[in-house]
Amino acid sequence: MPNRVQAKAALDAVIKKSRVHLYKPIQIAEILYRDRVFQDIDLLELEDYRTKSKRWRDDVCQVLLGRVCTSSAKFQDDLFNETAIPPVLINELGKENRRTNGGVEAYIYSRFTNKHGQLASALDYCLNSTKETFSVKQFIDSFWSEPGLKRSLDKIYEIVVYALFSTLVDALNLQVEISVDEANFDILAEFSDFAKMVMCLDFSNPSYIQDAKVYRVGVTNAADRGLDMYSNWGPAIQIKHLSLDVELAKNIVDSVSSDKVVIVCKDAERDVIVSLLTQIGWRNHIQSIVTESNLICWYEKALRGKYAEQIGDELIIRLCGEIAEEFPSVDTIPDIIKNRHYEKVETDDFWKAVE
């Protein structure tokens, strides 16, 4: 029979694996809150709350974070797998939560507060820096040094890369041109509506010039795979801050439909990545591999180099803007949580939050 020790261990494991937004732990907290206050669900019956709890979670996250979970339904439902927190363990958490009058809920939200406290300290360094004082290495290292922030390091890497790449592309005033050769005007005539609607081309304008851009794909699930950024001149950009193995290498191949991929990774991973991609026959698809040393060098040039006056401030502004978008501030606890008065919950040592 499961017990509270096993249930808490499972909960702690999910919290540890979660990014700073803690969507899955918050979903558990809201299931327990529903059970304690409304008493209209059976915690052993998954279908009583499997779908409904996503709405309960999102109602809280919308006011707490300014966003909701956008991961796939399968990824969200993994929360209830035997290897995560299945109903039998949720039931044990429910017993403890009722015994402590909300102690498990309070525990989860205190862990959330702790993580955001760590995050605020790390992000304040960036937000309070100038082009003269900012060190991208120090910024990245601050996430390595805090155990509660490592799961968010992939997003920090994305932001660091995107801010730099997009700033430099704009500073260079890069342009992309597409055109139709005269030999193919007959095909252009046949598909004139397609060419005009999709490619902005027609007989009077057989070529089209646009500004080069880099785009972030946005929030993805926690599986560390898929496309991170793309450009409108060709290359897809994949950020790898974790060690790569054959399975993850294949995931990159399967999920990125591009014959030109730029991979950004730690210096120590470069040779491993080249070896693995060669092993699976994908080396020719790699346009280049950018390492953390490259990023540090380029940041130094942009912030304090010959063109720092032209580029530096814009890079810092863009970096801070992306951070604010990705990690909304949680300065005040919203009423939806405040009204539950978790600060008044008297928990025993077993449910005291320690990060």
Helices and strands as residue ranges (DSSP letters): H 4-17, H 23-37, G 46-48, H 52-65, H 73-77, G 78-80, H 87-99, H 103-127, H 136-145, G 147-152, H 153-171, E 175-179, G 182-184, H 185-190, H 192-199, E 207-211, E 214-216, E 229-231, E 236-240, H 246-255, E 261-265, G 267-269, H 270-279, G 283-285, E 286-291, H 292-304, H 308-326, H 335-338, G 342-344, G 349-351
